Amino acid sequence: MNCCFCGPVKNCGPYLRKVFDNIEKIGSLFDDYKILIFYDKSNDNTLDILKEYQLKNSRLLFYVNEKPTSPFRTHNIAYARNQCLKYIRQNVQTYPYF
């Protein structure tokens, strides 16, 4: 079975390495997995960590949001979630878990 881990990130640099460690542990339970991250412009090193981790794990795909973000955090999270779901429906529809 396959799985796709999805999530929005913004200013998450201090936490990403631990999150990726956990994803790798859970991902080992599946035949294959992908990690899909929707990135909003951050004020920390989030993007650098994503690029660094992508070199380590080719399963990571991340999308950099070019659209201006909303002043409302919930709007940004919902938009990111919808973009992740759109990717899943178009590219990994055979994955039963996401």
HELIX and SHEET records of a PDB file:
HELIX    1   1 GLY A   13  GLY A   27  1                                  15    
HELIX    2   2 THR A   46  LYS A   56  1                                  11    
HELIX    3   3 ARG A   73  ASN A   91  1                                  19    
SHEET    1   A 3 ASN A   2  VAL A   9  0                                        
SHEET    2   A 3 ASP A  32  TYR A  39  1                                        
SHEET    3   A 3 LEU A  60  VAL A  64  1                                        
END                                                                             
